[in-house]
Amino acid sequence: MAIATMNNETDTISFDQMKTQIDRALEELAIKHNTFVSEPYIGFEKGFTKISVSIPELSPALIIQCLGIIKDHLEHIRIHAFSDGYYAVQALNKNLFKTENIFDNLKIEFSGLTTNFKIECTKKGNLSQEEINCINALVYKAYSQAKENPVTRLIKHGASVYTDAGGLDWNYIAGYEEVKRTIRESIILPLKNPKVYDSIAEITRKTFETNRPKAILFEGPPGVGKTTIARIIAKEVQVPLVYVPVESIMSKWYGQSSQNLAAIFDACDDIGGSILFIDEIDSLAGSRDQNMYEATRRILSVLLRRLDGIGAISNTIVIGATNRKQDLDHALISRFDQTIHFPLPGEQERASIFGNYAKHLSLEELAKLAAASNSLSGRTIKDLCEQTERRWARKLIIKNLPPSPPPFEYYYHTVKSFIAAQA
């Protein structure tokens, strides 16, 4: 609880005017934030003005911010109590050497552990205008800091939230049978059967800690399906996938990038269970050396703490994706329970991928395309097939022909031209 005591002042506001100001401020607050604000208690008992206002929550961060507000409005204060669920600030007399009647001054208390959060203010006699302004500012801050819907918070931070896979399933990923098997065994089974894994841990360990994966690293070149597979995993275990691109975290302002990352972790935990997919994680947390920027060190520190479990992410599974594992900090790599390598597709897999986007071609034609597309990723193959379709569509439009699929020769020419351009 925090107690603030105002300096002895004579410029007080009448009780009725004070009540009108606070009531009006709460009405404006409710309209601005489109939220319900409980009617405050404003009374005068035994010579003391008493005000009690319910607030949505009471977090340590809010308390720190409220202390700053009190200091802005009250010249001399002292923290009277500071413990979980009860905070108090006492304002001192204008003359700090005079301690008599301190408790007649304004006292501001914050209370509430899990519910019934409130701000209570008490002062002998009437309040000054500055004290009224302070109370209104505290209540406004408490409501403006109330957590939005976690999905809304994530979107504001530039993340994308997928609650379904958009029709994607394992058949969409051609080949990669060993990768699929590893993912099913090491990620999907534990997430769908947590009690079995927890029971084993309780039997085997002196001190219980989960043996289920909390962090997985997807490593492989661009375009091999890392993001797509993350969406399929989320669909199978029926939790949202939170996709976080690097640019949504980075900021030019000092300290803001690490705060953005921490806020994303908090929002994921508030969802009540999700898969947090951090793409290009090597750009956020490269190896620590003398050339690492301070901002990067702060981001890495947040990642390490969160993956260690400091910060309550028990319901959040983190998947980091990188195509430069060698650039990752070694301490960060050690925090991942498992690394799953995604290689470039082999010849049979490339034939299957072509078959996904050119189903009208024969197996022999698909095999020829696969043989001609060595070292291409699945995403590149998809792009080449789309490019072929656009070329064919232009021909149909120009010659006013009915719709038909592109012939093999068009696909083969597109692939060979692309390979030649890369040489």
C-alpha positions in Angstrom: 0.0 0.0 0.0 1.3 3.4 -0.8 0.4 6.4 1.3 0.8 10.0 0.1 0.5 13.0 2.4 -0.1 16.4 0.9 1.5 19.5 2.3 -0.8 21.6 4.5 -2.7 23.8 2.1 -5.5 26.3 2.3 -6.6 26.3 -1.4 -9.1 23.4 -0.9 -12.1 22.6 -3.0 -15.5 22.1 -1.5 -16.7 18.5 -1.0 -19.5 18.9 -3.6 -17.2 20.4 -6.3 -14.7 17.6 -5.6 -17.3 14.9 -6.0 -18.5 16.5 -9.2 -15.0 16.6 -10.7 -14.3 12.9 -9.9 -17.7 11.7 -11.1 -17.2 13.6 -14.4 -13.7 12.3 -14.8 -14.8 8.7 -14.4 -17.7 9.2 -16.9 -15.2 10.5 -19.5 -12.9 7.6 -18.7 -15.7 5.0 -19.3 -16.6 6.7 -22.7 -13.0 7.0 -23.9 -12.0 3.4 -23.1 -15.5 1.9 -23.9 -15.4 0.1 -20.5 -17.5 -0.2 -17.4 -16.2 1.9 -14.5 -17.8 1.0 -11.1 -19.4 3.9 -9.2 -16.9 5.2 -6.6 -17.5 5.7 -3.0 -17.1 9.4 -2.1 -17.9 10.3 1.5 -17.1 12.5 4.5 -16.7 10.6 7.8 -15.6 12.0 11.1 -14.0 15.0 9.5 -12.2 13.0 6.8 -12.8 12.9 3.1 -12.8 9.3 1.9 -12.7 8.1 -1.7 -12.6 4.5 -2.9 -12.4 3.6 -6.6 -12.3 0.0 -8.1 -9.7 -0.6 -10.8 -9.2 -3.5 -13.3 -5.9 -4.8 -12.0 -2.9 -4.1 -9.7 0.4 -5.0 -11.2 3.9 -4.1 -10.0 4.4 -2.1 -13.2 1.3 -0.1 -12.5 2.4 0.6 -8.9 5.7 2.0 -10.2 3.9 4.2 -12.7 1.4 5.4 -10.0 4.3 6.4 -7.7 5.6 8.6 -10.5 2.2 10.2 -10.9 1.9 10.9 -7.1 5.4 12.4 -7.1 4.4 14.7 -10.0 1.4 16.0 -8.0 2.7 15.9 -4.4 5.9 17.6 -3.4 7.1 15.4 -0.5 6.1 11.7 -0.1 7.4 8.6 1.5 6.6 4.9 0.8 4.8 3.7 3.9 4.2 0.0 2.8 5.2 -2.0 -0.3 4.2 -5.6 -0.3 2.1 -7.9 -2.5 -1.5 -6.7 -2.6 -1.0 -3.7 -0.4 0.9 -0.5 -1.2 0.9 2.8 0.6 2.5 6.2 0.1 2.5 9.0 2.7 2.9 12.6 1.7 4.9 14.8 4.1 4.3 18.3 5.3 5.7 21.2 3.4 8.2 21.7 6.1 9.9 18.3 6.3 11.1 19.0 9.8 7.6 19.3 11.1 6.1 15.8 11.6 3.0 16.7 13.6 -0.4 15.8 12.0 1.2 14.0 9.1 -1.6 11.5 9.0 -4.2 14.3 8.5 -2.7 14.7 5.0 -3.8 12.8 1.9 -3.2 9.1 2.1 -3.4 7.0 -1.0 -3.7 3.2 -0.7 -3.6 0.5 -3.4 -5.0 -2.9 -2.4 -6.0 -6.3 -3.9 -4.3 -9.6 -4.5 -6.4 -11.5 -7.0 -9.7 -9.6 -7.2 -11.4 -6.4 -5.8 -8.5 -4.1 -6.8 -9.0 -0.6 -5.6 -7.5 2.8 -4.9 -8.5 4.4 -1.6 -7.7 8.0 -0.6 -8.2 9.6 2.8 -7.5 13.1 4.1 -8.7 15.3 7.0 -10.9 18.0 5.6 -11.3 18.9 1.9 -8.9 18.1 -0.9 -6.9 20.7 -2.9 -7.2 20.9 -6.7 -3.8 19.3 -7.1 -4.9 16.3 -4.9 -8.1 15.9 -7.0 -6.0 16.0 -10.1 -3.7 13.3 -8.7 -6.5 11.0 -7.8 -8.1 11.3 -11.3 -4.7 10.7 -12.9 -4.1 7.5 -10.9 -7.5 6.1 -11.8 -7.0 7.0 -15.5 -3.6 5.3 -15.5 -5.1 2.2 -13.9 -7.7 1.8 -16.6 -5.6 2.8 -19.5 -3.0 0.2 -18.5 -5.6 -2.6 -18.2 -4.7 -5.4 -20.5 -6.4 -5.6 -23.9 -7.4 -8.8 -25.5 -4.1 -10.7 -25.9 -4.7 -11.3 -29.6 -5.3 -7.6 -30.0 -2.0 -6.9 -28.2 -0.1 -9.3 -30.4 -1.5 -7.8 -33.6 -0.5 -4.3 -32.3 3.1 -5.6 -31.9 3.1 -6.8 -35.5 2.5 -10.5 -34.9 0.1 -12.7 -36.9 -2.2 -15.0 -35.0 -3.4 -18.2 -36.8 -6.3 -20.1 -35.2 -6.4 -22.6 -38.1 -4.1 -23.8 -40.7 -6.1 -22.5 -43.6 -6.7 -26.0 -45.1 -3.1 -27.1 -44.7 -2.3 -30.6 -43.5 0.6 -33.0 -43.7 -0.2 -33.9 -47.3 0.6 -30.4 -48.2 4.3 -31.0 -47.3 5.6 -33.3 -49.9 8.3 -35.8 -48.7 10.2 -34.9 -45.5 9.0 -38.1 -43.9 11.8 -38.2 -41.4 11.1 -34.6 -40.3 7.4 -35.3 -40.0 8.1 -38.4 -37.9 10.4 -36.5 -35.6 7.9 -33.7 -35.1 5.1 -36.1 -34.4 7.1 -37.9 -31.8 8.9 -35.0 -30.1 6.3 -32.2 -30.3 2.8 -33.4 -31.2 2.6 -36.4 -28.9 3.7 -34.6 -25.8 1.4 -31.7 -26.5 -1.6 -33.9 -27.1 -0.8 -36.2 -24.1 0.7 -34.1 -21.4 -0.6 -36.2 -18.5 1.4 -39.3 -19.7 4.6 -37.3 -19.9 4.1 -35.6 -16.6 3.3 -38.9 -14.9 6.6 -40.3 -16.0 8.4 -37.2 -14.8 6.8 -37.5 -11.4 7.9 -41.2 -11.1 11.5 -40.6 -12.2 12.5 -37.2 -10.8 13.2 -36.2 -7.2 12.0 -32.7 -8.0 9.3 -32.5 -10.6 9.9 -30.6 -13.7 8.2 -31.2 -17.0 9.9 -33.4 -19.7 7.7 -31.9 -22.4 9.4 -29.7 -25.0 9.2 -25.9 -24.3 11.5 -24.7 -27.1 12.3 -26.3 -30.5 14.7 -24.9 -33.1 13.8 -25.4 -36.8 17.0 -25.1 -38.8 17.3 -25.1 -42.6 17.5 -23.0 -45.7 14.7 -20.6 -46.6 11.6 -22.0 -48.3 11.7 -25.6 -47.0 8.4 -25.4 -45.1 9.4 -24.4 -41.5 6.6 -21.9 -41.1 4.0 -24.1 -42.8 4.8 -27.0 -40.6 4.5 -24.8 -37.5 1.0 -23.9 -38.6 0.2 -27.6 -39.1 1.5 -28.4 -35.6 -0.7 -25.7 -34.1 -3.7 -27.2 -36.0 -3.1 -30.7 -34.7 -2.7 -29.7 -31.1 -5.5 -27.2 -31.4 -3.7 -24.1 -30.1 -3.2 -20.7 -31.9 0.1 -20.1 -33.8 1.6 -16.7 -33.1 4.0 -15.8 -36.0 6.5 -13.2 -35.1 8.7 -11.7 -37.9 11.9 -9.9 -36.9 10.7 -6.5 -37.9 7.8 -6.6 -35.5 10.2 -6.7 -32.6 13.0 -4.4 -33.6 12.7 -0.7 -32.8 15.0 2.3 -33.2 14.2 3.4 -29.6 16.6 2.3 -26.9 15.2 -0.6 -24.9 12.0 -0.8 -26.9 12.9 -4.0 -28.9 13.4 -6.1 -25.7 10.2 -4.6 -24.3 8.3 -5.6 -27.5 9.6 -9.2 -27.2 8.7 -9.4 -23.5 5.2 -8.0 -24.3 4.7 -10.7 -27.0 5.7 -13.5 -24.5 3.2 -12.0 -22.0 0.4 -11.9 -24.5 1.0 -15.5 -25.6 0.8 -16.6 -22.0 -2.4 -14.7 -21.5 -4.0 -16.5 -24.4 -3.8 -19.6 -22.3 -1.7 -21.8 -24.5 -0.1 -21.1 -27.9 2.9 -21.9 -30.2 5.1 -18.8 -30.5 7.0 -19.0 -33.8 9.9 -16.6 -34.0 11.2 -16.4 -37.6 14.8 -15.5 -38.3 15.7 -15.8 -34.7 19.4 -15.5 -35.6 18.7 -11.8 -36.4 17.5 -11.2 -32.9 20.1 -13.2 -30.9 23.4 -13.7 -32.7 26.5 -14.8 -30.9 27.8 -12.6 -28.1 31.0 -10.9 -28.9 32.6 -7.5 -28.6 30.7 -6.3 -31.7 27.2 -7.1 -30.3 25.0 -4.0 -29.9 23.5 -3.3 -26.5 20.0 -3.6 -27.9 20.8 -7.1 -29.1 22.2 -8.1 -25.7 18.9 -7.0 -24.1 16.8 -9.0 -26.5 19.0 -12.0 -26.0 18.7 -11.6 -22.2 14.9 -11.6 -22.5 15.0 -14.8 -24.7 17.3 -16.6 -22.3 15.1 -15.7 -19.2 11.9 -16.7 -20.9 13.2 -20.0 -22.3 14.6 -20.8 -18.8 11.0 -20.5 -17.5 11.5 -17.1 -15.7 8.3 -15.3 -16.6 5.6 -18.0 -16.6 5.6 -19.4 -20.1 4.5 -22.9 -19.2 1.6 -22.7 -21.6 3.7 -21.4 -24.5 5.8 -23.5 -26.8 8.5 -21.6 -28.6 9.7 -22.5 -32.1 12.6 -20.6 -33.4 13.5 -20.7 -37.1 16.9 -20.0 -38.6 18.9 -20.7 -41.7 22.1 -19.6 -39.9 22.4 -21.8 -36.8 26.1 -21.1 -36.6 25.4 -17.4 -35.9 23.2 -18.1 -32.8 24.5 -17.5 -29.3 25.6 -20.8 -27.8 23.7 -20.1 -24.6 20.5 -19.7 -26.6 21.1 -22.9 -28.5 21.4 -24.8 -25.2 18.0 -23.5 -24.2 16.3 -25.4 -27.1 15.1 -28.9 -26.1 15.7 -30.1 -29.7 16.9 -29.0 -33.1 15.1 -30.3 -36.1 16.9 -29.9 -39.4 15.0 -29.2 -42.6 17.2 -30.1 -45.6 16.5 -29.0 -49.2 14.1 -31.5 -50.9 15.6 -34.5 -52.6 14.7 -35.5 -56.1 11.7 -37.6 -55.1 10.5 -34.8 -52.9 10.9 -32.3 -55.6 8.8 -34.5 -57.9 6.1 -34.6 -55.2 6.2 -30.8 -54.8 5.8 -30.3 -58.5 2.9 -32.8 -58.4 1.2 -30.5 -55.8 1.2 -27.6 -58.2 1.0 -29.4 -61.5 -1.3 -32.4 -60.9 -2.1 -32.7 -64.6 1.5 -33.7 -65.5 2.5 -37.4 -65.8 4.8 -39.1 -63.3 7.5 -39.2 -66.0 7.2 -35.5 -66.6 7.3 -34.7 -62.9 10.5 -36.8 -62.6 12.1 -34.8 -65.4 11.2 -31.5 -63.7 12.7 -32.9 -60.4 15.9 -33.9 -62.1 16.2 -30.4 -63.6 15.6 -28.6 -60.4 18.5 -29.7 -58.2 19.0 -27.6 -55.0 15.7 -25.7 -55.3 13.6 -25.3 -52.3 9.9 -26.1 -52.1 9.0 -22.4 -52.0 11.1 -21.8 -55.2 9.4 -24.7 -56.9 6.0 -23.2 -56.0 7.0 -19.8 -57.3 8.2 -21.3 -60.6 4.9 -23.1 -61.1 3.0 -19.9 -60.5 5.2 -18.1 -62.9 4.5 -20.8 -65.5 0.8 -20.5 -65.0 0.9 -16.7 -65.5 2.9 -17.1 -68.7 0.3 -19.6 -70.0 -2.6 -17.4 -68.9 -1.2 -14.5 -71.0 -1.0 -16.8 -74.0 -4.6 -17.9 -73.6 -5.8 -14.4 -73.2 -3.9 -13.1 -76.2 -5.2 -15.9 -78.4 -8.7 -16.0 -76.9 -8.4 -19.6 -76.0 -10.5 -21.5 -73.4 -8.8 -22.3 -70.0 -6.4 -25.2 -70.0 -3.4 -26.3 -67.9 0.1 -25.4 -69.0 1.9 -28.1 -70.9 5.1 -29.8 -69.6 7.3 -27.8 -71.9 6.2 -24.5 -70.3 7.2 -25.8 -66.8 10.5 -27.2 -68.1 11.4 -24.0 -69.8 10.7 -21.9 -66.7 12.8 -24.2 -64.5 15.8 -24.3 -66.9 15.6 -20.5 -67.4 15.7 -20.0 -63.6 18.6 -22.4 -63.1 20.6 -20.7 -65.9 20.0 -17.3 -64.4 21.3 -18.5 -61.0 24.5 -19.9 -62.6 
